[in-house]
């Protein structure tokens, strides 16, 4: 194997990854250094003779091992009998007895040594009652957080609460504490905890029908700013009043445009590009969110309302958010081919030798994309199945789409279009998922990484 080719964690033979610690201090600890180790030690207190009695193999999760009984007798693992040639999973703290303790058999405790990787993580114990939505009383689904009270809810549950609140009140109150909500957004950190809880206890999962209903109600894609302006008599504004206003206010809060003006209960979105505010409106037929990343962008909305930028109301450039079919590309994105610049240069040379432009190639593959001739499984965008050439995306998501299409351009390319030295390279076992290509320049150059993995977790 070429040095540095493996993308899985490796273990130095000098590193002790686990120990068998005898409960009787008269016996020595057994250190495990290899991935597979045959254990040879004393079996009974009454004899100093050593015997091969098991083989221990480290598991890929690095937190457990497989113990195979190689003795002629039963072995007890945490009081469970393991017959001859049978195997059992052992974890840190597992007790292994080579026979009944009252018959004088030696007993060991299996201990896994902490590594630099494991020291980075802290195990947190969480009462699942604190991870439940107070509206539906189930574990969060696509959790959102309301501010300033910081209570958490299912996206679908709070979206429905928000809709009903807007119909009845000028402000939105938290369903949990009844405080006025000024802001609500998806909480990606708690979303990971939500998934870990369901993985640990599958009985807490909802039915597929409930999930479909929640997702259909969910309207919070990017952070929402909820207005709670109070009407008052006009008075002369002081500098402190100006400081209390939004840094970039919404044009339709002050003036009617396109037959619409915001009111006290209007929910606002903050543009990801310019930081300005716009009303959240789902009935205007204009995209306000990038479908690839769910972030809000104001360019298309303000263009449809006939609003132009000014010093008091800065608007982002139309180039930041526009339909895929209207975009042009003049360079290979830095994200392409997993940021491997050797592969990017090969793709660029290949397109040039074919007498084509990058724009021409991308346009051809967007057409294939629209016809669903491409497998979208690995597409690095949200809502991949809903995206077409007419979908508006931000510039970042467009670069991701172009990178995705260039991968398919390369893997379907006939080899004679490649330079001889490029066509003769062998495929890396780990393909596009290889991690070594990012820190080993020789490996990145010598092997082809624009290919499907044949080993590893991405096969």
PyMOL commands that set and color helices and strands:
alter all, ss='L'
color gray80, all
select helices_A, chain A and resi 101-103+118-120+128-131+155-168+188-200+202-204+208-217+239-244+251-254+299-305+318-320+324-326+336-339+341-353+358-370+384-386+395-411+415-417+420-423+431-433+436-438+441-446
alter helices_A, ss='H'
color red, helices_A
select strands_A, chain A and resi 18-22+30-32+36-42+50-58+64-69+75-77+80-82+87-91+95-97+107-112+143-147+152-154+183-186+224-226+267-270+277-279+321-323+392-394
alter strands_A, ss='S'
color yellow, strands_A
deselect
rebuild
show_as cartoon
